[in-house]
Structures are given as structure tokens and as C-alpha cells.
Amino acid sequence: MAEPRHFDVVIIGAGIAGASLAVALSGNGLSIALVEAQELGARALPQGCGLSDFDPRVSALTPRSREFLQKLGAWDAIAAYRLCAYQHMTVWDAEGTGQIEFDRAEVGATELGHIVENRAIVHALLAQVSGASDIKVMSPAALQSCARLPSSQMSLELSGGECLQADLLVAADGALSRVREMMGFTCREWDYGHRAIVATVEVEHSHQETAWQRFLPSGPLALLPLPGAEGHHYCSIVWSLQEDKVDEVLALDDEAFCAELERVSEARLGAVLASSRRFAHPLRQRHAVDYVQPGVALVADAAHTIHPLAGQGINLGLQDVAVLAEEIAAGHRSGVGPGQLALLRRYQRRRKGENLMMMSAMDGFKRLFEQQSLPLRWLRNVGMRRIDTLVPVKRQLMRHAMGLR
Ligand SMILES: Cc1cc2nc3c(=O)[nH]c(=O)nc-3n(C[C@H](O)[C@H](O)[C@H](O)COP(=O)(O)OP(=O)(O)OC[C@H]3O[C@@H](n4cnc5c(N)ncnc54)[C@H](O)[C@@H]3O)c2cc1C
């Protein structure tokens, strides 16, 4: 049998987290493998600007994430494809008159963030990967098994039978991480009993480069601005609903779905004229108790999944990637291998607190807006109106959400 191929770092999963980690590690004198279960052929991005040409999965990227993607050399391709900078955010409560407005001018920024299609981010990162001689891409190849050898190296078997060895195995394989499961990482998790419906919709009026979010007792609804075309105005929606309501809404025909969306969005953008196919994603909050073991590290959704209401998931994930890459590169320069526990623990220490804080805040918001009791609804509305007038508090909230320190 052939000797297993050895790499310094093997990354499982070439989503946004895995692909960005490979690029961030490249050029440091390490050998890297990027293993992806799906075919990663050079599929071109759709150039049309019709409803079904948009990826139904989009991310609201913070300025901090944009900076990181710029550093990786991927941002120019993302911007050249298409994105929508949003200058403003309107958040309102369905139960009363509470509303908060956030504007880029209040923090002296050129924008609050950018709405980008997920596949455009991955595409730009993979273009960087393909130009790197120190990254070996294996796709389609799924991780089948992994184990720690007595030498403390990691041994992996891929679908197709290929065996690899690695000093460090990185799980960037998403919320249902097989690495996390196979290596016995413990997670704290809770099911919200909600799913999020995502789709692209055409609306009557311009979105005014604003991210709109309405808190309903059934869950938040977000209308995120997308680039328009010749008088057509598009938004990407993320509509969280209780489990027992989702199938009902998914079963509506296009006309009834648009009418229902128009009703729950209070027609803030006028009529909802058309919708793409709808998809639903289960919403669970999950946080690994430890992100690392000797020779293994979890990043992004493999380490934590967060309610999408504030669009922070991959923004936190990209910061995990940035810090892990920084620690590995610094370790390599001083002769410390990437799988050493002390090095990995530094990564965990630097990331866990921030992730936990954001996850708790999002969970708190979600629960607060679900409350139906009259005194709480009153307090919530008064609170929102009050915060809207407190510029320093708003500025602080915005800076935090934008990833600015
Ligand atoms: C409805 C919704 C809206 C969201 N909106 C936002 C937002 O606005 N802003 C934001 O920051 N975040 C948002 N998020 C969160 C964000 O989408 C995730 O944090 C992000 O996609 C996670 O990226 P990832 O690379 O960690 O995992 P994934 O994107 O899940 O990628 C994992 C990759 O690993 C591969 N893989 C899995 N198992 C194996 C295996 N055994 N072998 C090989 N490969 C494997 C998969 O094929 C996949 O390509 C949203 C999430 C949801 C559900």
C-alpha cells in the first residue's frame, strides 16, 4: 500500500472559512491540503441579473471582514463581480412603535457593510487558491475517518480510499462538522425550533441601500439590499419562522408568498412583485466547549453557529481564520509545529470570548423580541425609541456590529 501523503495542515471543507484559511496560510513555508466533498470545478458565476441569477445565500460582511478579504487578495474579484454596500439599517418592532435607525455617517464610515453572495466569496477565494503552489486541492473528496497516531500526527482517510497524515487537521466543515463529531468534541447546543426561509425577491421601491429588519413575535425578517438592474429592485430575504409555520409558507404559490411577505414587511418597500425559489435552513445555536485538541482545531461554523438575525456568523468565522493563521505562521517562524497544543490554545483563548459574547447577545435579542407580555412589549418599544436618540450608545452598538474596535 502507498505511504500516506503528509501535509503540515489539512483543512476539511472549502466553504468561506476553509478556503480563506488555505489562502491565509499560503506563502509561509507550510504544505497545505484543502479537502472538499463537493466538486470544485471552475464553475463560472452567473452574469445575468434576474431573480434566479442571485445566490439565495448571501452574507452581510462587516468592514473588518472586508479588510481581511482584501488582505487575502480576494476582495477585488468580489467587488468586480457584484455586491451592494449598505449605508443604513432600519430595525423595527412589529408590536408597537419601537424603531432604531443606524447610519454610516454616525460612525464616520463609508458604509455599514456589504451584502455579498456566498458563492462569489468562495469563487474569489478559490481563484487565489488555484494560484498557490503550496496548496493541494482535493475535490470531490469527503473525509471518511480521522484518528490521532501515537506520534500525535493526525491520520485521515478520504472517500476514494486516499490516506493522508497531517500535523494539524482543521475542521472547516460547517455546522454539522464530521471532524468535530469523530474527534469527540463536546458542544453546547439548543434548537430554536425555527427555520429561516431564504430567497431573492423583487420589490416595487428602491431599498435605499438599507438593510431592513422587522422583529415579529414569530421571529425576525430581514430584507437585505442587492444590486438592482434597469429599474428592478432586488432584496435577499432571511425570514425566521417557527418550525410548524415554515412548511405552510413554503407551500404557498409565488403570488400568495409575495402577498404574505408584503404583509409581514408592512410593505416598507412597496409591493413584493416576484420571488425566486425558496429554501429553508434549520436554526440551531451551537458552541463547542473546546475549539482545539492536540493536532486538531475547529473554525467558524464547525466551532459555533449563531442565529443569523444580526448576520454575524461568517464574520466571526473569518476572525477565527485570521487568528488561527496568525498563530500558525508565528509558530512556524519560531520552530513550533502547527499541531502543538500550546499554540492552538492561544488561538482558542483569543477567539472564544468574542464569539461567546456575540452569541449571547444575539440569543438575548431573539428572546426579548419573542416576549408577548404587555409590560415587556412596552419596555422594549420605549427602550428602542430611547436608544434611537442616544447617539453615543448607538455609535457603540454600530462599531461593535461592524467589527470595529
Ligand atoms: C439563513 C442564514 C443567513 C446567514 N446570514 C449571514 C450573514 O448575513 N452574515 C454572516 O456573517 N453570516 C451569515 N450566516 C452564517 C454563515 O452562512 C455561516 O457562518 C457560513 O456559511 C459558515 O461557513 P463555513 O465555511 O464555516 O461552513 P460551510 O459554508 O457550511 O462550508 C463547509 C464546507 O465543508 C464541506 N464539507 C462538509 N463535510 C465535509 C467532509 N466530511 N469532507 C469534506 N468536505 C466537507 C461542505 O461541502 C462545505 O463546502 C447565515 C446563516 C444562515 C443559515
The ligand as an SDF file (V2000), in Angstrom:
LIG
                    3D

 53 58  0  0  0  0  0  0  0  0999 V2000
  -30.1340   31.8800    6.6910 C   0  0  0  0  0  0  0  0  0  0  0  0
  -28.7320   32.2560    7.0640 C   0  0  0  0  0  0  0  0  0  0  0  0
  -28.2820   33.5550    6.8510 C   0  0  0  0  0  0  0  0  0  0  0  0
  -26.9870   33.9210    7.2140 C   0  0  0  0  0  0  0  0  0  0  0  0
  -26.5710   35.2160    7.0220 N   0  0  0  0  0  0  0  0  0  0  0  0
  -25.3370   35.5770    7.4160 C   0  0  0  0  0  0  0  0  0  0  0  0
  -24.8600   36.9330    7.2520 C   0  0  0  0  0  0  0  0  0  0  0  0
  -25.5650   37.8110    6.7600 O   0  0  0  0  0  0  0  0  0  0  0  0
  -23.6040   37.2430    7.7020 N   0  0  0  0  0  0  0  0  0  0  0  0
  -22.8030   36.3090    8.2770 C   0  0  0  0  0  0  0  0  0  0  0  0
  -21.6820   36.6480    8.6950 O   0  0  0  0  0  0  0  0  0  0  0  0
  -23.2040   35.0310    8.4200 N   0  0  0  0  0  0  0  0  0  0  0  0
  -24.4350   34.6380    7.9970 C   0  0  0  0  0  0  0  0  0  0  0  0
  -24.8410   33.3480    8.1620 N   0  0  0  0  0  0  0  0  0  0  0  0
  -23.8900   32.3660    8.6520 C   0  0  0  0  0  0  0  0  0  0  0  0
  -22.9460   31.8960    7.5330 C   0  0  0  0  0  0  0  0  0  0  0  0
  -23.7110   31.4980    6.4090 O   0  0  0  0  0  0  0  0  0  0  0  0
  -22.0960   30.7420    8.0330 C   0  0  0  0  0  0  0  0  0  0  0  0
  -21.4240   31.1800    9.2010 O   0  0  0  0  0  0  0  0  0  0  0  0
  -21.0590   30.3340    6.9820 C   0  0  0  0  0  0  0  0  0  0  0  0
  -21.6490   29.9070    5.7820 O   0  0  0  0  0  0  0  0  0  0  0  0
  -20.2020   29.1940    7.5350 C   0  0  0  0  0  0  0  0  0  0  0  0
  -19.1410   28.9690    6.6500 O   0  0  0  0  0  0  0  0  0  0  0  0
  -18.1960   27.7080    6.8400 P   0  0  0  0  0  0  0  0  0  0  0  0
  -17.1530   27.8110    5.7750 O   0  0  0  0  0  0  0  0  0  0  0  0
  -17.7910   27.5770    8.2650 O   0  0  0  0  0  0  0  0  0  0  0  0
  -19.1490   26.4340    6.5970 O   0  0  0  0  0  0  0  0  0  0  0  0
  -19.9330   25.9800    5.2890 P   0  0  0  0  0  0  0  0  0  0  0  0
  -20.3060   27.1190    4.4310 O   0  0  0  0  0  0  0  0  0  0  0  0
  -21.0220   25.0830    5.7840 O   0  0  0  0  0  0  0  0  0  0  0  0
  -18.8480   25.1290    4.4880 O   0  0  0  0  0  0  0  0  0  0  0  0
  -18.4560   23.8360    4.8860 C   0  0  0  0  0  0  0  0  0  0  0  0
  -17.8360   23.1050    3.6930 C   0  0  0  0  0  0  0  0  0  0  0  0
  -17.3320   21.8420    4.1470 O   0  0  0  0  0  0  0  0  0  0  0  0
  -17.6710   20.8270    3.2210 C   0  0  0  0  0  0  0  0  0  0  0  0
  -17.7220   19.5570    3.9510 N   0  0  0  0  0  0  0  0  0  0  0  0
  -18.6020   19.2040    4.9290 C   0  0  0  0  0  0  0  0  0  0  0  0
  -18.3010   17.9630    5.3690 N   0  0  0  0  0  0  0  0  0  0  0  0
  -17.2110   17.5280    4.6830 C   0  0  0  0  0  0  0  0  0  0  0  0
  -16.4420   16.3250    4.7040 C   0  0  0  0  0  0  0  0  0  0  0  0
  -16.7280   15.2910    5.5190 N   0  0  0  0  0  0  0  0  0  0  0  0
  -15.3830   16.2160    3.8580 N   0  0  0  0  0  0  0  0  0  0  0  0
  -15.0730   17.2520    3.0170 C   0  0  0  0  0  0  0  0  0  0  0  0
  -15.7750   18.4070    2.9620 N   0  0  0  0  0  0  0  0  0  0  0  0
  -16.8230   18.5510    3.7770 C   0  0  0  0  0  0  0  0  0  0  0  0
  -19.0190   21.2870    2.6690 C   0  0  0  0  0  0  0  0  0  0  0  0
  -19.2800   20.6870    1.4160 O   0  0  0  0  0  0  0  0  0  0  0  0
  -18.8510   22.7930    2.6010 C   0  0  0  0  0  0  0  0  0  0  0  0
  -18.3270   23.2030    1.3560 O   0  0  0  0  0  0  0  0  0  0  0  0
  -26.1230   32.9660    7.8010 C   0  0  0  0  0  0  0  0  0  0  0  0
  -26.5830   31.6580    8.0310 C   0  0  0  0  0  0  0  0  0  0  0  0
  -27.8780   31.3020    7.6730 C   0  0  0  0  0  0  0  0  0  0  0  0
  -28.3580   29.8740    7.9270 C   0  0  0  0  0  0  0  0  0  0  0  0
  1  2  1  0
  2  3  1  0
  2 52  2  0
  3  4  2  0
  4  5  1  0
  4 50  1  0
  5  6  2  0
  6  7  1  0
  6 13  1  0
  7  8  2  0
  7  9  1  0
  9 10  1  0
 10 11  2  0
 10 12  1  0
 12 13  2  0
 13 14  1  0
 14 15  1  0
 14 50  1  0
 15 16  1  0
 16 17  1  0
 16 18  1  0
 18 19  1  0
 18 20  1  0
 20 21  1  0
 20 22  1  0
 22 23  1  0
 23 24  1  0
 24 25  2  0
 24 26  1  0
 24 27  1  0
 27 28  1  0
 28 29  2  0
 28 30  1  0
 28 31  1  0
 31 32  1  0
 32 33  1  0
 33 34  1  0
 33 48  1  0
 34 35  1  0
 35 36  1  0
 35 46  1  0
 36 37  1  0
 36 45  1  0
 37 38  2  0
 38 39  1  0
 39 40  1  0
 39 45  2  0
 40 41  1  0
 40 42  2  0
 42 43  1  0
 43 44  2  0
 44 45  1  0
 46 47  1  0
 46 48  1  0
 48 49  1  0
 50 51  2  0
 51 52  1  0
 52 53  1  0
M  END
$$$$
